[in-house]
Amino acid sequence: MKYYVIAGEASGDLHASNLIKALAVQDSAAEFRGWGGDLMQQAGCTIVRHYKESAIMGFFTVLTHLNVIKRNIEHCCRDLKEWNPDVVILVDYGGFNMRIAKYTKSVGIKTFYYISPKIWAWNTGRVEKIKKSVDAMFAIFPFEVDFYKERGYNKVFYAGNPLTDAIANRPEPQLTFDEFIKRHNLPNKPIVALVAGSRKQELKNMLPKMLEMIPYFPDYQFIIAGAPSMSTEDYKPYLKGIELPIIFGETYQIISQSRGALVTSGTATLETALLHTPQVVCYAGEGGAFYYALFKLFVKVKYISLVNLIMNRESVVELLMHKLNKKNLLRETGKILEDGTFRTKQLADYQELTDKVGAPDASSRFATLMIQELTGTK
């Protein structure tokens, strides 16, 4: 069968590449074409447009690039028409992919969505568009199944989370702490990981607050987990003379070797939990308490971290907007590093979360479900 896969950013490229590998194992005649990145290409997909050429994020950035977005959509639709796939698989990237879904439905191309856009957080009205345009949704969080079914959309499948595959297949999972610090010429002190996000705005809003913790914990060493989209130069303006290691390409290793982690809200919160490292979730923007009130008004969920959303309770502390201040962060950092009862409770919640998310090999299970939907077999 012919599969057209569309991913718009690095995480989508990763998960789409694992799905492509799994589909290729189960469908020996599979052909792949799509929009994505290097990992999809390495998995055997012909890339029409790299996500680095087409990814546009941020409200104001989108507004100033409407013509570019329109041209990209038109290009994609033309390519879909010419190649005529058996199915198009949309991977997250809601703003672009929902427009493509409308087109594929209009021309009769089977349309699957893999990794739902986070409409459950603030734009629940999009469910109606998904019901009209998407033949089947393959969700990666268990709560998403109930979310869709409660709104009358029943073609929703859950088979685990592909992050479990990425973590299970990470390099050197048995590396010891001594081996890690020797490799990077680090002192023999427990580590606090700073996972400050993958966008420059996140660094600006979160990293300075995280760095304020360093003087208060002299028995620990702080390490920045460098984001793949960043360079050392992106971090330097915030260090201001602070000597701090920035290690790229080893985020899972840094987190797993750490006593605790300060983590910007996003996928990294779930990764940190699956690696069983206690954490504080951080999220800040401009505007303080006023914007926090607006945020709470428009966001439709009780929590912002994936850990708490999956657990449906506060398993990790979320310090949001004006609440992400020195006093609060100092208190919570102390708890994840030195409060034995607190750490034990959070780690027990992590085990429960791991059971809820499911075992590794999710990509293969999703591939099986997709082929069953396409062939009408069970």
TASUL-V294018 format. One record per residue. RES is the residue in one letter. NEAR is the number of other ideal C-beta (glycine too) atoms within 8 Angstrom. Layout:
# TASUL-V294018
res:RES near:NEAR
res:RES near:NEAR
This chain:
# TASUL-V294018
res:M near:9
res:K near:11
res:Y near:16
res:Y near:13
res:V near:17
res:I near:16
res:A near:17
res:G near:13
res:E near:11
res:A near:10
res:S near:8
res:G near:15
res:D near:15
res:L near:11
res:H near:15
res:A near:18
res:S near:14
res:N near:13
res:L near:16
res:I near:15
res:K near:11
res:A near:12
res:L near:14
res:A near:12
res:V near:8
res:Q near:9
res:D near:9
res:S near:4
res:A near:5
res:A near:10
res:E near:7
res:F near:15
res:R near:13
res:G near:16
res:W near:13
res:G near:18
res:G near:12
res:D near:7
res:L near:11
res:M near:17
res:Q near:11
res:Q near:7
res:A near:12
res:G near:8
res:C near:14
res:T near:7
res:I near:11
res:V near:9
res:R near:10
res:H near:10
res:Y near:15
res:K near:6
res:E near:6
res:S near:11
res:A near:8
res:I near:9
res:M near:7
res:G near:7
res:F near:5
res:F near:6
res:T near:9
res:V near:12
res:L near:7
res:T near:6
res:H near:9
res:L near:8
res:N near:6
res:V near:8
res:I near:12
res:K near:8
res:R near:8
res:N near:11
res:I near:12
res:E near:8
res:H near:10
res:C near:13
res:C near:10
res:R near:8
res:D near:10
res:L near:16
res:K near:8
res:E near:6
res:W near:9
res:N near:7
res:P near:11
res:D near:7
res:V near:14
res:V near:16
res:I near:15
res:L near:14
res:V near:16
res:D near:14
res:Y near:13
res:G near:10
res:G near:8
res:F near:13
res:N near:15
res:M near:13
res:R near:9
res:I near:15
res:A near:16
res:K near:11
res:Y near:11
res:T near:13
res:K near:12
res:S near:6
res:V near:8
res:G near:4
res:I near:11
res:K near:9
res:T near:13
res:F near:15
res:Y near:14
res:Y near:13
res:I near:11
res:S near:13
res:P near:9
res:K near:7
res:I near:13
res:W near:10
res:A near:9
res:W near:8
res:N near:6
res:T near:9
res:G near:7
res:R near:11
res:V near:12
res:E near:7
res:K near:11
res:I near:15
res:K near:9
res:K near:7
res:S near:11
res:V near:13
res:D near:7
res:A near:11
res:M near:14
res:F near:15
res:A near:13
res:I near:13
res:F near:11
res:P near:10
res:F near:10
res:E near:14
res:V near:11
res:D near:8
res:F near:9
res:Y near:15
res:K near:10
res:E near:6
res:R near:8
res:G near:7
res:Y near:11
res:N near:6
res:K near:8
res:V near:13
res:F near:11
res:Y near:11
res:A near:10
res:G near:14
res:N near:10
res:P near:15
res:L near:12
res:T near:15
res:D near:12
res:A near:10
res:I near:12
res:A near:9
res:N near:6
res:R near:9
res:P near:4
res:E near:6
res:P near:7
res:Q near:4
res:L near:8
res:T near:6
res:F near:6
res:D near:7
res:E near:8
res:F near:12
res:I near:12
res:K near:8
res:R near:6
res:H near:8
res:N near:5
res:L near:12
res:P near:5
res:N near:5
res:K near:8
res:P near:9
res:I near:13
res:V near:17
res:A near:15
res:L near:13
res:V near:13
res:A near:13
res:G near:11
res:S near:9
res:R near:8
res:K near:7
res:Q near:7
res:E near:12
res:L near:14
res:K near:9
res:N near:10
res:M near:15
res:L near:14
res:P near:8
res:K near:13
res:M near:12
res:L near:13
res:E near:9
res:M near:13
res:I near:9
res:P near:6
res:Y near:8
res:F near:12
res:P near:5
res:D near:5
res:Y near:11
res:Q near:10
res:F near:12
res:I near:15
res:I near:12
res:A near:13
res:G near:12
res:A near:9
res:P near:8
res:S near:6
res:M near:10
res:S near:4
res:T near:7
res:E near:5
res:D near:9
res:Y near:13
res:K near:7
res:P near:6
res:Y near:10
res:L near:9
res:K near:5
res:G near:4
res:I near:7
res:E near:3
res:L near:10
res:P near:8
res:I near:9
res:I near:11
res:F near:6
res:G near:6
res:E near:8
res:T near:12
res:Y near:10
res:Q near:12
res:I near:13
res:I near:15
res:S near:10
res:Q near:10
res:S near:13
res:R near:10
res:G near:13
res:A near:15
res:L near:15
res:V near:13
res:T near:12
res:S near:11
res:G near:8
res:T near:8
res:A near:11
res:T near:15
res:L near:14
res:E near:13
res:T near:14
res:A near:15
res:L near:13
res:L near:10
res:H near:8
res:T near:13
res:P near:11
res:Q near:14
res:V near:14
res:V near:15
res:C near:14
res:Y near:13
res:A near:9
res:G near:7
res:E near:4
res:G near:8
res:G near:7
res:A near:7
res:F near:7
res:Y near:11
res:Y near:13
res:A near:8
res:L near:9
res:F near:10
res:K near:7
res:L near:6
res:F near:7
res:V near:9
res:K near:7
res:V near:8
res:K near:3
res:Y near:8
res:I near:12
res:S near:12
res:L near:10
res:V near:15
res:N near:15
res:L near:12
res:I near:13
res:M near:11
res:N near:6
res:R near:5
res:E near:7
res:S near:11
res:V near:14
res:V near:8
res:E near:12
res:L near:13
res:L near:11
res:M near:13
res:H near:7
res:K near:8
res:L near:13
res:N near:9
res:K near:7
res:K near:6
res:N near:10
res:L near:17
res:L near:10
res:R near:8
res:E near:11
res:T near:15
res:G near:11
res:K near:11
res:I near:15
res:L near:13
res:E near:5
res:D near:9
res:G near:6
res:T near:6
res:F near:10
res:R near:11
res:T near:8
res:K near:8
res:Q near:13
res:L near:10
res:A near:8
res:D near:12
res:Y near:13
res:Q near:9
res:E near:9
res:L near:14
res:T near:9
res:D near:7
res:K near:9
res:V near:13
res:G near:9
res:A near:6
res:P near:9
res:D near:10
res:A near:15
res:S near:13
res:S near:10
res:R near:10
res:F near:16
res:A near:13
res:T near:10
res:L near:11
res:M near:15
res:I near:12
res:Q near:10
res:E near:10
res:L near:10
res:T near:6
res:G near:5
res:T near:5
res:K near:2
